[in-house]
Amino acid sequence: MRVLLDTQALLWAAQGDGRLSEAAGAIIEDAGQELLFSAVSAMEIAMKHAAGRLELPDDAGAWIRTRVAAFGLIELPVTTDHAIEAGLLPLLHRDPWDRLLVAQARVEGVPILTSDTQLHRYEVATIW
């Protein structure tokens, strides 16, 4: 199964945070899963780290690259189709990062691995 990781899901998995659900942890640990990591999440992590709102043991770029490799994530760039879909979404959620993740999941036809219940308001499959 292909699944798009929400930024928080990756952070919790990488930090061994107990808030990661059992189902989410099982999917992340299953080598048979195709885990997508959005460029949107890379930007969100880098910006939060630069603003002092996210503590990381390395600089953001090194941390992201090592986690992408360690978890065997497949990088998902933002395409024009993703951007258009995000722009056309109803304003149910104002977080631009989440709106882009929803758009990517919709365009790619994959569920999002997320604890964010706000995303349920969109027509997108979620797993938690």
C-alpha positions as CSV (number, residue, x, y, z in Angstrom):
1,M,0.0,0.0,0.0
2,R,1.1,3.5,-0.7
3,V,0.6,6.0,2.1
4,L,1.6,9.7,2.6
5,L,3.1,10.5,6.0
6,D,1.9,13.6,7.8
7,T,4.8,15.7,9.1
8,Q,3.8,15.0,12.7
9,A,3.7,11.2,12.1
10,L,7.2,11.3,10.8
11,L,8.4,13.4,13.7
12,W,6.8,11.1,16.3
13,A,8.1,7.9,14.6
14,A,11.7,9.4,14.4
15,Q,11.6,10.5,18.0
16,G,10.0,7.3,19.4
17,D,7.1,9.4,20.7
18,G,4.3,7.4,22.4
19,R,1.7,9.4,20.6
20,L,2.3,7.5,17.4
21,S,-0.6,5.1,17.2
22,E,-0.1,1.3,17.1
23,A,-1.5,1.1,13.6
24,A,0.7,4.0,12.3
25,G,3.8,2.4,13.9
26,A,3.0,-0.9,12.2
27,I,2.6,0.7,8.8
28,I,5.9,2.7,9.2
29,E,7.8,-0.4,10.3
30,D,6.3,-2.7,7.5
31,A,8.9,-2.9,4.7
32,G,6.1,-3.8,2.3
33,Q,4.6,-0.3,2.6
34,E,5.4,2.4,0.1
35,L,5.8,5.5,2.5
36,L,5.7,8.8,0.7
37,F,7.4,11.9,2.3
38,S,6.2,15.2,0.9
39,A,8.5,18.1,0.1
40,V,5.9,20.1,2.0
41,S,6.9,18.3,5.2
42,A,10.5,19.0,4.6
43,M,9.8,22.7,4.3
44,E,7.6,22.6,7.4
45,I,10.3,20.9,9.5
46,A,13.0,23.2,8.3
47,M,10.9,26.3,9.0
48,K,9.9,25.2,12.4
49,H,13.5,24.3,13.3
50,A,14.8,27.7,12.0
51,A,12.1,29.5,14.0
52,G,13.2,27.7,17.2
53,R,9.8,25.8,17.5
54,L,11.3,22.4,16.8
55,E,14.4,21.0,18.4
56,L,16.5,18.6,16.3
57,P,19.8,17.0,17.1
58,D,21.2,18.0,13.7
59,D,20.6,20.8,11.2
60,A,17.2,20.4,9.6
61,G,18.6,19.3,6.2
62,A,20.8,16.6,7.6
63,W,18.0,15.4,10.0
64,I,15.5,15.1,7.2
65,R,17.8,13.3,4.8
66,T,18.9,10.8,7.4
67,R,15.3,10.0,8.4
68,V,14.2,9.7,4.7
69,A,17.0,7.2,4.2
70,A,16.4,5.4,7.6
71,F,12.7,4.9,7.0
72,G,13.1,4.2,3.3
73,L,10.7,7.1,2.4
74,I,9.9,8.0,-1.2
75,E,10.2,11.7,-1.7
76,L,7.0,13.3,-3.2
77,P,7.7,16.6,-4.8
78,V,5.0,19.3,-5.1
79,T,3.6,19.4,-8.6
80,T,1.5,21.9,-10.4
81,D,-1.5,19.5,-10.1
82,H,-0.9,19.4,-6.3
83,A,-0.8,23.1,-6.1
84,I,-4.0,23.6,-8.1
85,E,-5.8,21.0,-6.0
86,A,-4.7,22.7,-2.8
87,G,-5.9,26.1,-4.2
88,L,-9.3,24.6,-5.1
89,L,-9.9,23.0,-1.7
90,P,-12.6,24.5,0.5
91,L,-11.3,26.6,3.3
92,L,-12.1,24.0,6.0
93,H,-8.5,24.0,7.3
94,R,-6.3,27.1,7.1
95,D,-2.9,25.4,7.6
96,P,-1.2,25.6,4.2
97,W,1.0,22.6,5.0
98,D,-2.0,20.4,5.7
99,R,-3.9,21.7,2.7
100,L,-1.0,20.7,0.4
101,L,-0.7,17.3,2.0
102,V,-4.5,16.7,1.5
103,A,-4.1,17.9,-2.1
104,Q,-1.2,15.6,-2.7
105,A,-3.0,12.6,-1.2
106,R,-6.1,13.3,-3.3
107,V,-4.1,13.7,-6.6
108,E,-2.0,10.7,-5.9
109,G,-4.9,8.6,-4.7
110,V,-3.3,7.6,-1.4
111,P,-4.4,7.9,2.3
112,I,-2.6,10.2,4.7
113,L,-1.1,8.7,7.9
114,T,-2.2,11.4,10.3
115,S,-3.6,12.0,13.8
116,D,-5.1,15.3,12.6
117,T,-8.8,14.9,12.9
118,Q,-9.4,18.2,11.0
119,L,-8.3,16.5,7.8
120,H,-11.4,14.2,8.0
121,R,-13.4,17.2,6.9
122,Y,-11.9,16.8,3.4
123,E,-12.7,14.0,1.0
124,V,-9.4,12.2,1.7
125,A,-8.7,8.8,3.3
126,T,-6.8,8.9,6.5
127,I,-5.2,6.2,8.7
128,W,-4.3,6.5,12.4
